Amino acid sequence: MSGYCYRFMGRNLLVFMSCMCFASICIGQAKPNAELKIPDPEAITVDASDGVPIRCSYYAGGFVQTAGDKKSKPKVEKKNGKEVVPIILLHGWEGRRREFDELASNLQKQGHAVIVPDLRGHGDSTSVPLANGEVKEIDRDRMRSTDMAGMLYDVEAVKKFFMEKNNTGEVNIELLCIVGADVGAIVAVNWAAYDWNRRQLPAFKQGRDIKALVLVSPKASHKGFSLTKSLNHPVIQKSLSIMLIVGERDRDSSREAKSIYSRLERMREKPTDPREADLVYIKRDAALQGTRLVNAPGSPRVQNQIAYFIGQRLVRKSGDFIWTERKSPFGDN
């Protein structure tokens, strides 16, 4: 009886050891969880309300790249989508979205979601399909002030894309920021005034989402398309967080930027804590302007200054702008 018991236990032990060995092999062959990576930019198209297809590059947000040391590579951590800052980058006249590739990528690595459109008449946004099936080319050289005002439709279409991302919990539309270079700055200021003029409904918040503007080498007007009137909007005058950046070795650009800054400065109180400054004026020792100034080397880089401003005025204050689902009762998000 005793011998039987030992033989039985021996067989079971052999089976148990075999199973453990097989499990060890399986575990050894199992692939480790893939490390998080910063997503590549995605080419998308949004349709402006007047039918112009706007080609864009989208850099998905929520992925924060932390710096590694000499022994380890940088790591990527996931961020709560409802805390992600959505950013729109607007190029200048005769520019295109590719000029913002580096800035967009750097902002994405800090967890922000970034979309960069080719404004109508620029880059890949140069044609519009007609009702008869034909395609009309947009001649940028023939664009006038009313044509350029159509760029506000381009921004609204991009904002609508971000609104969809908000409602899926991927960004917080309440933290919206726009960076505009030269003519892109005119578009940014005018759209901000439009956003804050949206009529409010009893049960649905419309607009009032833009919380920060970065104006690089801002022009006061171009071909009659001006930001002067929009600067008089009380929110833009007194409370919207605004950063102006200019290369001061270009007299014309420096004069225009200083004039815009002076108009805004008169309406605001200077904070005792510099971190609380909601109006910032950066003068760079350079003749470069627009996206060329943004991409120029130097210390500190303009890109770092933009990122710091966004961090102070939006990320640090994200608790003041709580995420909510924003589905329109009219189904026109």
DRENMI-767434 format. One line per field, with one value per residue (C-alpha): residue number from 1; residue in three letters; x, y, z. Coordinates in nm, 2 decimals. Layout:
DRENMI-767434
num	(NUM  ...)
residu	(ala  ...)
c1	(X  ...)
c2	(Y  ...)
c3	(Z  ...)
//
This chain:
DRENMI-767434
num	(1  2  3  4  5  6  7  8  9  10  11  12  13  14  15  16  17  18  19  20  21  22  23  24  25  26  27  28  29  30  31  32  33  34  35  36  37  38  39  40  41  42  43  44  45  46  47  48  49  50  51  52  53  54  55  56  57  58  59  60  61  62  63  64  65  66  67  68  69  70  71  72  73  74  75  76  77  78  79  80  81  82  83  84  85  86  87  88  89  90  91  92  93  94  95  96  97  98  99  100  101  102  103  104  105  106  107  108  109  110  111  112  113  114  115  116  117  118  119  120  121  122  123  124  125  126  127  128  129  130  131  132  133  134  135  136  137  138  139  140  141  142  143  144  145  146  147  148  149  150  151  152  153  154  155  156  157  158  159  160  161  162  163  164  165  166  167  168  169  170  171  172  173  174  175  176  177  178  179  180  181  182  183  184  185  186  187  188  189  190  191  192  193  194  195  196  197  198  199  200  201  202  203  204  205  206  207  208  209  210  211  212  213  214  215  216  217  218  219  220  221  222  223  224  225  226  227  228  229  230  231  232  233  234  235  236  237  238  239  240  241  242  243  244  245  246  247  248  249  250  251  252  253  254  255  256  257  258  259  260  261  262  263  264  265  266  267  268  269  270  271  272  273  274  275  276  277  278  279  280  281  282  283  284  285  286  287  288  289  290  291  292  293  294  295  296  297  298  299  300  301  302  303  304  305  306  307  308  309  310  311  312  313  314  315  316  317  318  319  320  321  322  323  324  325  326  327  328  329  330  331  332  333)
residu	(met  ser  gly  tyr  cys  tyr  arg  phe  met  gly  arg  asn  leu  leu  val  phe  met  ser  cys  met  cys  phe  ala  ser  ile  cys  ile  gly  gln  ala  lys  pro  asn  ala  glu  leu  lys  ile  pro  asp  pro  glu  ala  ile  thr  val  asp  ala  ser  asp  gly  val  pro  ile  arg  cys  ser  tyr  tyr  ala  gly  gly  phe  val  gln  thr  ala  gly  asp  lys  lys  ser  lys  pro  lys  val  glu  lys  lys  asn  gly  lys  glu  val  val  pro  ile  ile  leu  leu  his  gly  trp  glu  gly  arg  arg  arg  glu  phe  asp  glu  leu  ala  ser  asn  leu  gln  lys  gln  gly  his  ala  val  ile  val  pro  asp  leu  arg  gly  his  gly  asp  ser  thr  ser  val  pro  leu  ala  asn  gly  glu  val  lys  glu  ile  asp  arg  asp  arg  met  arg  ser  thr  asp  met  ala  gly  met  leu  tyr  asp  val  glu  ala  val  lys  lys  phe  phe  met  glu  lys  asn  asn  thr  gly  glu  val  asn  ile  glu  leu  leu  cys  ile  val  gly  ala  asp  val  gly  ala  ile  val  ala  val  asn  trp  ala  ala  tyr  asp  trp  asn  arg  arg  gln  leu  pro  ala  phe  lys  gln  gly  arg  asp  ile  lys  ala  leu  val  leu  val  ser  pro  lys  ala  ser  his  lys  gly  phe  ser  leu  thr  lys  ser  leu  asn  his  pro  val  ile  gln  lys  ser  leu  ser  ile  met  leu  ile  val  gly  glu  arg  asp  arg  asp  ser  ser  arg  glu  ala  lys  ser  ile  tyr  ser  arg  leu  glu  arg  met  arg  glu  lys  pro  thr  asp  pro  arg  glu  ala  asp  leu  val  tyr  ile  lys  arg  asp  ala  ala  leu  gln  gly  thr  arg  leu  val  asn  ala  pro  gly  ser  pro  arg  val  gln  asn  gln  ile  ala  tyr  phe  ile  gly  gln  arg  leu  val  arg  lys  ser  gly  asp  phe  ile  trp  thr  glu  arg  lys  ser  pro  phe  gly  asp  asn)
c1	(0.00  0.28  0.47  0.15  0.12  0.48  0.44  0.11  0.27  0.58  0.36  0.17  0.49  0.62  0.31  0.32  0.68  0.61  0.33  0.55  0.82  0.57  0.43  0.78  0.85  0.52  0.60  0.95  0.81  0.53  0.59  0.62  0.36  0.45  0.58  0.37  0.49  0.41  0.16  0.27  0.08  -0.23  -0.34  -0.71  -0.96  -1.23  -1.49  -1.55  -1.92  -1.89  -1.76  -1.39  -1.20  -0.93  -0.63  -0.47  -0.21  -0.34  -0.11  -0.30  -0.27  -0.24  0.11  0.37  0.74  0.96  1.33  1.55  1.90  2.23  2.14  1.77  1.57  1.29  0.96  0.61  0.33  -0.04  -0.23  -0.60  -0.77  -1.00  -0.70  -0.55  -0.50  -0.62  -0.40  -0.46  -0.15  -0.22  0.05  0.11  0.04  0.20  0.28  0.17  0.11  0.45  0.62  0.48  0.60  0.86  0.65  0.35  0.57  0.72  0.39  0.25  0.54  0.41  0.07  -0.11  -0.33  -0.24  -0.40  -0.24  -0.45  -0.35  -0.57  -0.77  -0.56  -0.25  -0.07  -0.31  -0.63  -0.65  -0.96  -1.33  -1.58  -1.88  -2.24  -2.21  -1.93  -1.65  -1.36  -1.27  -0.91  -0.86  -0.62  -0.45  -0.32  -0.68  -0.80  -0.94  -1.05  -1.39  -1.21  -0.96  -1.24  -1.35  -1.05  -1.26  -1.47  -1.15  -1.08  -1.44  -1.42  -1.10  -1.27  -1.56  -1.31  -1.18  -1.53  -1.58  -1.26  -1.38  -1.70  -1.51  -1.29  -0.97  -0.93  -1.08  -1.22  -1.24  -0.86  -0.85  -0.54  -0.46  -0.11  -0.11  0.18  0.15  -0.18  -0.26  -0.26  -0.53  -0.73  -0.67  -0.78  -1.09  -1.20  -1.15  -1.39  -1.64  -1.60  -1.67  -1.97  -2.16  -2.51  -2.56  -2.85  -3.02  -2.92  -2.61  -2.29  -2.18  -1.83  -1.63  -1.38  -1.07  -0.87  -0.52  -0.37  -0.01  0.05  0.38  0.48  0.12  0.01  -0.26  -0.41  -0.34  -0.53  -0.80  -0.84  -0.78  -0.78  -0.83  -1.20  -1.17  -0.91  -1.19  -1.38  -1.39  -1.27  -0.97  -0.90  -0.91  -0.90  -0.79  -0.44  -0.23  0.14  0.30  0.63  0.83  1.18  1.26  1.53  1.25  1.12  0.79  0.70  0.83  0.62  0.30  0.35  0.43  0.11  -0.11  0.06  0.02  -0.35  -0.40  -0.16  -0.36  -0.66  -0.49  -0.35  0.00  0.00  0.24  0.33  0.49  0.34  0.00  0.07  -0.20  -0.04  0.32  0.54  0.85  1.10  1.36  1.70  1.63  1.50  1.32  0.94  0.65  0.72  1.08  1.12  0.94  1.18  1.50  1.77  1.86  1.84  1.58  1.40  1.07  0.91  1.01  0.87  0.54  0.53  0.60  0.32  0.07  0.19  0.14  -0.19  -0.37  -0.21  -0.15  -0.50  -0.68  -0.87  -1.05  -1.18  -1.35  -1.43  -1.79  -1.96  -2.07  -2.32  -2.55  -2.92  -2.94  -2.70  -2.46  -2.15)
c2	(0.00  0.23  0.15  0.23  0.57  0.66  0.55  0.75  1.06  1.01  1.01  1.31  1.50  1.42  1.55  1.86  1.93  1.88  2.13  2.38  2.34  2.39  2.70  2.84  2.79  2.97  3.26  3.28  3.30  3.56  3.90  4.19  4.46  4.70  5.03  5.34  5.55  5.90  5.85  5.97  6.27  6.18  6.34  6.44  6.66  6.88  7.05  7.42  7.53  7.69  7.36  7.41  7.10  7.19  6.95  6.91  6.73  6.59  6.51  6.30  6.41  6.24  6.11  6.27  6.20  6.21  6.27  5.97  5.98  5.85  5.49  5.49  5.61  5.86  5.71  5.79  5.81  5.83  6.13  6.16  6.27  6.51  6.71  6.73  7.08  7.11  7.35  7.49  7.62  7.87  7.94  8.28  8.42  8.20  7.95  7.59  7.35  7.17  7.48  7.39  7.02  7.07  7.28  7.05  6.75  6.91  7.02  6.67  6.52  6.74  6.57  6.83  6.75  6.96  7.02  7.22  7.31  7.44  7.75  7.80  7.91  7.75  7.42  7.14  7.34  7.51  7.37  7.34  7.11  7.28  7.16  7.08  6.83  7.07  7.17  7.54  7.63  7.90  8.16  8.30  8.61  8.71  8.67  8.98  9.07  8.89  8.58  8.58  8.62  8.27  8.14  8.17  7.89  7.69  7.74  7.66  7.33  7.24  7.34  7.11  6.82  6.90  6.91  6.55  6.46  6.63  6.43  6.11  6.22  6.27  6.64  6.92  7.18  7.43  7.46  7.55  7.75  7.90  7.99  8.22  8.35  8.69  8.66  8.35  8.59  8.80  8.49  8.38  8.71  8.74  8.38  8.43  8.73  8.52  8.23  8.46  8.62  8.30  8.32  8.11  7.87  7.79  7.42  7.43  7.62  7.75  7.88  8.06  7.78  7.97  8.05  8.15  8.30  8.30  8.57  8.54  8.85  8.96  9.18  9.44  9.39  9.23  9.31  9.48  9.18  9.33  9.24  9.59  9.57  9.23  9.37  9.58  9.27  9.30  8.95  8.99  9.33  9.23  8.86  8.63  8.50  8.64  8.60  8.82  8.72  8.93  8.96  9.32  9.37  9.40  9.75  9.71  9.39  9.52  9.83  9.64  9.40  9.68  9.87  9.56  9.50  9.86  9.85  9.55  9.65  9.97  9.76  9.52  9.52  9.40  9.09  9.08  8.72  8.69  8.34  8.50  8.73  8.69  8.93  8.84  9.03  8.85  9.05  8.83  8.97  8.86  8.98  8.65  8.66  8.41  8.04  8.11  8.28  7.98  7.74  7.94  7.80  8.00  8.00  8.00  7.88  8.04  7.70  7.65  7.99  7.90  7.57  7.74  7.99  7.71  7.53  7.83  7.96  7.64  7.32  7.48  7.62  7.32  7.28  7.60  7.46  7.13  6.89  6.84  6.66  6.92  6.76  7.01  6.96  7.05  6.78  7.03  6.97)
c3	(0.00  0.09  -0.23  -0.43  -0.26  -0.34  -0.71  -0.74  -0.59  -0.81  -1.12  -1.01  -0.92  -1.27  -1.43  -1.21  -1.29  -1.66  -1.65  -1.47  -1.72  -2.01  -1.84  -1.79  -2.17  -2.25  -2.02  -2.16  -2.51  -2.43  -2.58  -2.33  -2.35  -2.63  -2.50  -2.55  -2.85  -2.97  -3.25  -3.60  -3.74  -3.93  -4.26  -4.23  -4.42  -4.27  -4.47  -4.41  -4.40  -4.75  -4.90  -4.91  -4.81  -4.56  -4.55  -4.21  -4.01  -3.67  -3.38  -3.13  -2.77  -2.43  -2.47  -2.26  -2.33  -2.02  -2.06  -2.00  -1.85  -2.00  -1.93  -2.03  -2.33  -2.30  -2.19  -2.29  -2.03  -2.10  -1.99  -1.91  -2.23  -2.04  -1.94  -2.29  -2.43  -2.80  -3.00  -3.35  -3.54  -3.82  -4.08  -4.24  -4.59  -4.86  -4.60  -4.54  -4.26  -4.29  -4.15  -3.81  -3.81  -3.55  -3.31  -3.35  -3.27  -2.96  -2.83  -2.89  -2.68  -2.39  -2.40  -2.61  -2.92  -3.22  -3.55  -3.83  -4.13  -4.47  -4.48  -4.80  -5.09  -4.94  -4.94  -5.03  -4.96  -5.30  -5.47  -5.40  -5.56  -5.72  -5.74  -6.11  -6.04  -6.15  -5.93  -5.89  -5.81  -5.54  -5.67  -5.36  -5.55  -5.63  -5.27  -5.11  -4.76  -4.80  -4.93  -4.65  -4.40  -4.52  -4.33  -4.02  -4.17  -4.19  -3.82  -3.73  -3.92  -3.73  -3.40  -3.49  -3.53  -3.18  -3.05  -3.16  -2.98  -2.67  -2.67  -2.69  -2.39  -2.59  -2.53  -2.32  -2.56  -2.28  -2.29  -2.66  -2.77  -3.11  -3.24  -3.54  -3.75  -3.93  -4.13  -3.93  -3.63  -3.79  -3.84  -3.48  -3.33  -3.55  -3.48  -3.10  -3.11  -3.31  -3.06  -2.76  -2.95  -2.99  -2.86  -2.55  -2.51  -2.18  -2.18  -2.42  -2.41  -2.75  -2.81  -2.54  -2.57  -2.68  -2.37  -2.51  -2.82  -2.93  -3.20  -3.38  -3.58  -3.59  -3.87  -3.81  -4.16  -4.50  -4.81  -4.60  -4.37  -4.03  -3.66  -3.54  -3.47  -3.30  -3.06  -2.91  -2.79  -2.41  -2.35  -2.59  -2.43  -2.07  -1.99  -2.27  -2.22  -2.51  -2.60  -2.87  -3.02  -3.27  -3.42  -3.32  -3.59  -3.84  -3.78  -3.95  -3.78  -3.44  -3.48  -3.56  -3.27  -3.03  -3.13  -3.07  -2.74  -2.63  -2.71  -2.49  -2.21  -2.14  -2.05  -1.81  -1.46  -1.41  -1.18  -0.88  -0.97  -1.32  -1.36  -1.35  -1.64  -1.90  -2.15  -2.25  -2.50  -2.63  -2.83  -3.00  -3.13  -3.48  -3.82  -3.88  -3.86  -3.86  -3.88  -3.96  -3.62  -3.46  -3.61  -3.56  -3.33  -3.02  -2.65  -2.53  -2.84  -2.93  -2.93  -2.56  -2.48  -2.65  -2.46  -2.13  -2.19  -2.26  -1.96  -1.73  -1.87  -1.95  -1.81  -1.47  -1.46  -1.61  -1.29  -1.37  -1.70  -1.63  -1.91  -2.01  -2.29  -2.55  -2.78  -2.95  -2.92  -3.29  -3.39  -3.55  -3.36)
//
